[in-house]
Amino acid sequence: MTIIIAILLFGVIIFIHELGHFSFAKLSGVTVHEFSIGMGPKIFSKTKNGTSYSLRAFPIGGFVSMEGEDEESNDPNSFGKKTLLQRLSVIFAGPIFNIILAVVIMIPVFMILGIPTNDPIIGEVNKDMPAYTSGLESGDKIIKIDKIKVNNWEEIVEMVRSSEGHKLEITVERNNKIQNFEVTPIDNQGVYQIGMTQHRVRSLSKSITSSVAVTYDLSKQMLIFVKQLFTGTVPGGVGNSVAGPVGVIGMVSDAAKSGLANLLYYASIISLNLGIVNLVPFPALDGWRILMLIVEGVRGGKKFDANKEGMVNLIGLAVLMVFMIFITYKDILRLFTN
């Protein structure tokens, strides 16, 4: 069941990407021959208003086939006959839709898990840990540790970790009353802990701002990884650091077993990854088409030969397919070895 959920989720993310291209192509008046989710043989197809909507056998991608996209066309509604800004909007829309989707999916993750605050308030107390056995409870506001006033959660963490296992006197405010507890931290792989988490709040506005902030930070990390990929400096090697559709579906399937929040978090990362990678200026990717359109604008609107550009994209696609086969092979190996 979890594998089916993973495949459906992967399909939705691809659908949103292609929907971006499709929507802006239609807004720009471009003739769209086919809107397809998946690759390979058609499983289902329906034609409406001149556009064929297809579902194909292999859930490893999708495409929007537009008139004059990779070849010369005299059709006034072809992609090549549209203005530079219209064409840029059509190409940009796919990755941008994925980035927006990543932000949107991340919002319920924060709504479910809550957003950690830096207040000196205990969120949860783990059973069978020193905080629990000493009598500390969720909602307690820590005022002092060893008679030293604390102002935020970071100070609490630092004082517990630097305790070296010595007993701590923790003063808390509970139900408007001051109480003292003696807690002895335990060593957990070199880090002293007492087994409690910081307070979390659930707020739609804070979930939105946190989602934007996390998406921005993840985007920077992904761009660094892309740079490492092209310079051959990926830690552990490309084959061990990159996952193809098989690997991604496997990871999402595992995430689905861990709860809705974890599943949505993975979905957000996959959508963001698809958006960022497609902006890379490599032939057959959206980033390459964007680069060519920018160069066209710099050249004063002088277009490249559509047939030659189509050939370059075809070669790029072949390279990507070979890379995909290699990554899929590594994914299958990992499935058997694990």
C-alpha positions, -999 to +999 in steps of 0.1 A: +000+000+000+028+024+009+044+018-025+012+027-043+010+059-022+046+067-031+039+062-069+008+084-067+026+111-048+055+110-073+029+113-101+012+143-085+046+161-082+053+155-119+017+165-128+022+199-110+054+205-129+038+198-163+007+217-153+029+248-149+042+245-185+007+236-198-011+264-180+012+292-192+013+277-227-025+279-229-024+314-215+001+324-242-020+308-269+004+281-277-009+250-295-004+220-271-005+186-288-002+164-257-001+167-219+014+135-206+022+121-172+047+092-173+068+080-201+067+050-225+035+033-239+002+050-234-022+035-208-049+060-212-055+090-236-083+114-241-084+143-267-102+175-259-100+208-278-071+195-299-049+184-269-043+148-260-042+141-223-022+109-217-012+086-189+019+065-198+033+033-184+064+044-165+060+070-137+094+085-142+085+119-158+061+136-181+060+162-208+040+189-226+043+186-264+039+221-280+038+231-316+072+245-327+090+237-295+119+217-310+113+224-347+106+252-372+069+259-375+049+285-394+019+281-372+011+315-356+002+296-324+035+277-323+059+281-293+085+298-315+062+325-327+054+338-292+072+367-276+104+362-256+086+369-223+058+345-232+082+317-240+102+324-208+070+322-187+061+289-203+095+273-195+099+289-161+064+279-149+072+242-145+101+246-119+083+275-102+051+255-097+073+228-081+090+253-058+056+268-048+042+232-042+072+225-019+063+256+002+026+247+003+033+210+013+056+221+041+030+243+058+009+213+071+041+197+083+047+226+106+010+226+116+012+190+126+046+190+143+044+226+156+072+252+155+099+250+182+101+282+203+132+293+223+111+298+255+123+279+286+092+258+286+092+220+285+074+206+255+074+168+260+091+146+286+104+112+275+095+083+296+123+064+314+146+094+311+159+115+341+135+144+335+104+121+337+116+100+367+124+133+386+089+146+382+093+173+355+062+176+333+052+191+300+043+228+303+067+234+332+086+268+328+122+264+338+133+295+358+167+284+372+192+256+370+215+253+401+202+287+412+213+304+379+185+321+360+178+308+325+161+330+298+157+306+269+159+270+257+195+273+243+208+281+278+190+251+292+206+228+266+240+242+272+238+239+310+226+202+308+253+193+283+281+209+303+269+192+335+293+163+330+266+141+346+265+160+379+231+163+396+212+195+387+187+214+408+160+226+384+135+253+395+103+254+376+070+274+376+040+251+375+004+263+379+018+296+393+038+277+420+076+274+422+089+238+426+124+224+427+135+190+412+168+172+413+178+157+379+209+137+370+218+139+333+228+107+315+255+103+288+240+095+254+268+089+229+290+116+245+261+141+250+245+147+284+207+147+283+178+146+306+151+136+281+128+166+273+120+186+242+114+223+238+079+238+236+062+240+202+034+262+189+009+257+161+002+288+141-008+291+105+011+324+100+043+310+116+039+278+096+038+298+064+069+319+073+088+288+085+079+269+053+093+297+032+124+299+053+131+261+053+124+259+015+149+287+010+176+270+031+170+236+014+173+253-020+207+267-011+218+232+000+205+217-033+224+243-054+256+234-035+250+197-043+243+204-080+277+223-081+294+193-065+277+170-090+291+188-120+325+193-104+327+156-094+332+165-057+301+148-043+309+132-009+307+094-012+304+095-050+275+103-073+262+067-074+258+067-036+244+102-032+218+104-060+185+085-062+164+078-093+127+071-094+131+036-079+151+050-050+128+080-045+097+058-045+114+035-019+122+065+003+087+079+001+073+044+008+094+042+040+083+078+049+047+069+046+051+042+073+063+069+097+033+091+095+017+119+075+041+147+086+072+126+074+055+117+041+046+154+034+081+165+043+097+140+018+071+151-008+081+187-003+118+179-007+112+159-039+091+187-054+117+213-045+145+190-059+126+186-092+122+224-095+158+232-087+173+205-109+152+216-138+166+251-136+201+237-142+213+249-177+219+214-192+204+204-226+169+189-223+163+206-190+142+237-185+173+256-174+189+251-208+159+265-226+158+295-203+195+301-209+189+300-247+161+324-244+182+348-223+210+346-249+184+353-276+173+384-257+210+396-254+214+391-292+185+415-298+159+388-305+179+368-330+167+333-327+187+301-328+179+275-354+150+255-339+161+223-355+197+226-343+185+235-308+161+205-309+191+182-318+211+196-289+182+189-266+179+154-280+215+147-272+211+161-237+180+139-232+200+108-243+228+117-218+202+121-190+186+088-199+219+070-197+225+087-163+190+077-152+197+041-162+229+041-141+212+057-111+183+032-114+208+003-115+224+017-083+189+020-067+181-016-075+215-027-061+207-009-029+173-026-026+189-060-028+219-052-005+195-036+021 
